[in-house]
Amino acid sequence: MSKSLDVCLTPALIPLYNVPDYIVVVIDIFRATSSISYGIENGAEAIIPVAEVEECAAYREKGVDYLLAAERNGEVVDGFDFGNSPFSYTKDKVAGKTIVLTTTNGTHALHLSRSAKKVVIGSFFNLRALCNWLKTQQQNILLVCSGWKNNFNLEDSLFAGAVVEQLKSEGFKLDDPAIAANDLYQLGKNDIGQYLSKTSHGERLKKLGIEKDIEFCLQIDLTTAIPVLEGERLVKLVK
């Protein structure tokens, strides 16, 4: 069976793909999928992604001890425990907890991908673990870049190219966006931080004074956990 390795460069293009045919990898490097990977690695019981701030706030009424995380335009929404900085997802804060999360881009892409055979989370943190697992799956794979407000962005596309780099010798048929993403990765791979320093979202985050988040999110193979969507919850994939 020939397998496809396709890249969806922005959530706006998801309707062009028959999502149920794929395992989907959702990518939002700055910062949602990095924080999710880090949180699950650090013992969070589950992360529940929701599309809207109001949905996140509604979990307050459920009488369970949820941590509520909401980010819009790079900033923590007033009245919430935290946003999507990976520094909020350390062991001492999240171990054993369930976090309800809404972000500008990542949770949007996740919701549009729900009909996939499986939805997993990708970040530089779990790059090798993710790719090793994908190699064993014998399924079509769609890498969904969360972009910025439905537009293309460099960091998610470059990460998609890093995944393509590890999988392209595994017998997958690549679509043009996958080839382009891999070319982008070749341009930036020797110094990813330097290459991505020009990104518009990087600039937005710098204006908010959170360059440390950017630097932190570009660490490769910091974690081995692969978050997977089971029902409403992202939990650690049992390999």
RAFENVEN-V87213 format. One record per backbone hydrogen bond with DSSP energy under -1.0 kcal/mol. CO is the residue of the C=O (numbers start at 1). NH is the residue of the N-H. Records with the same first field share a line. If there is no record, write none. Layout:
# RAFENVEN-V87213
CO = NH / NH
This chain:
# RAFENVEN-V87213
3 = 173
4 = 141
5 = 175
6 = 143
8 = 145
10 = 13
11 = 14
13 = 16
14 = 17
17 = 19
18 = 21
19 = 22
22 = 117
23 = 142
24 = 120
25 = 144
26 = 122
27 = 146
28 = 33
31 = 35
32 = 36
33 = 37
34 = 38
35 = 39
36 = 40
37 = 41
38 = 42
39 = 44
40 = 43
43 = 96
46 = 99
47 = 234
48 = 101
52 = 56
53 = 57
54 = 58
56 = 59
57 = 60
58 = 61
59 = 62
64 = 66
67 = 100
68 = 81 / 82
69 = 102
70 = 77
72 = 75
75 = 72
77 = 80
82 = 70
85 = 88
86 = 89
90 = 93 / 94
91 = 95
94 = 97
97 = 45 / 46
98 = 67
99 = 48
100 = 69
101 = 50
102 = 71
105 = 109
106 = 110
107 = 111
108 = 112
113 = 116
118 = 24
119 = 229
120 = 26
124 = 127 / 221
125 = 223
126 = 130
127 = 131
128 = 132
129 = 133
130 = 134
131 = 135
133 = 136
134 = 137
140 = 23
141 = 6
142 = 25
143 = 8
144 = 27
148 = 151
151 = 148
153 = 157
154 = 158
155 = 159
156 = 160
157 = 161
158 = 162
159 = 163
160 = 164
161 = 165
162 = 166
163 = 167
164 = 168
167 = 170
173 = 5
175 = 179
176 = 180
177 = 181
178 = 182
179 = 183
180 = 184
181 = 185
182 = 186
183 = 187
184 = 188
185 = 189
188 = 191
191 = 195
192 = 196
196 = 199
199 = 203
200 = 204
201 = 205
202 = 206
203 = 207
204 = 208
205 = 210
206 = 209
210 = 214
211 = 215
212 = 216
213 = 217
216 = 219
226 = 237
227 = 121
228 = 235
230 = 233
233 = 230
234 = 47
235 = 228
